[in-house]
Amino acid sequence: MVATKAVGKGRVVYAGTDLGLAANLGDPSGLDRLLGLVLARVGITTPGGIAAPVGRRVRIDHLQDRTGRVRFAVTHNDEETAMTVTLGEGSWRGLYDHQRVVAGAVVDLRARSADIFIAE
């Protein structure tokens, strides 16, 4: 059961189960769905269109220059299998595996790999 209630200028979300415990025991799907609903409701999205598998050991970091323009995307896939991600807006070139990625296209990250993508 999930309930919400207005409190002051915000909202409280109550889930009638221990989603944190389930996540720690290897099933983060309930917590992921609840957090996704809350984030969607308040309009929070990932910066620059980044998308990675939820609950997996995959990380994408955008590095910006002094003007705030994204220049690099650093990826790290710590999973035993390949993972598909979206780096975000713009075109990219992989520094190590030389992948070329057009705006919004998905990238296959090899298992246990890291790369740096350069914004073009």
N, C-alpha and C positions, 0 to 999 in steps of 0.2 A: 504494500500500500504506500502511495506517495500522496502527501497533502502539502498544500502551500497556504501561507497566511501572511497578509500584509502586516508589517510591523514598522511603525515610523515611516521613513522614506524608502524602506526596503521590503524584502519578502523573506520569509523563512520557509525552507523546504524540509519536510520531515519524511524519512523513509522508514517504514516499520520493519526493518531488518538490519542486520549487521553487514552492509555491503563491503566495508573495509576488511572484515575477517574473510569473506568469500574471496576478495581480491588477493589477500595474502596466502590463501590456500590454493591459488592457481586459477580462479575463475573471476577475472575482473570485468566480465561483460555487463553485469548489473550496474556496477559503479560507473563504468564507461558510458552506458546509456543514460543514467541519471545526470551525470555531469554534462553530457552532450545536450540533453534537454534544457538544462539550466542555462548553459552558455548560449544556446540558440534563442532562448526566450529573452535574454538581455542583449542580444546582438553582438556577442563577442565571437570573432573569427580569428583564424590564424593569420599572422602577418604575411602579406605578399602572396597569398594563395598556396602556402606550404601545406602538403598533405602527406602524412605517414601513417602506417598501420597503428591503431590504438592498442595499447597493452603489449606492444612488442618492444624489443630493445633496439630501436632505430632512432637516430637523432639527426636533425637537420638544423644547422645554425647559419643564419645570414650574417655576414660581416659587412659593415657599412663604412664608407669613407667619412670625412669630416662634415660633408654636406648632407649626410643621411642617405646617400644613394647606395643601394646594395651592390657590392662589387664581387663578393664571393659567397658560395654556399658550401659549407663543410658538412659532409655526410659521414655517418658511422653506423654500420649495420653489425650488431653484435649477435645476430641470430645465426643458427646453423644452416639456414636456408636463405635463398635470395629473397629480397623484399622489393616491392614496387612502391615508389614515392613520387610526389610531384614537388619539384623544387620551387615553383612559384612563377611569378610573372617574368617575362623576358626570355631571352635565349641564353643558353649556357654551353660551356665546353669543359669536359672533364680533364683535369690536369694529368691524372695518372692513367685512366683507361681510355681517354680520348673520345668519350661519348659526346655526341652533339645533340642538344636538346632544344627543341623549339618551344615557344611560350605555351605553357599549360600541358605539355606532353609529359607522360610518365617516364620514370627512369628506373631501370632494374639495377638494384645494388646487389652485388655478389655477396654470398655468405661471408661473414667475418671480414668485412672490408671497410675501408675508409677512402674517401676521395675529396678533392677540392674542386669545385666547379667555378669557372670564371664567367661572370656576366659579360655578355657580348652586346 
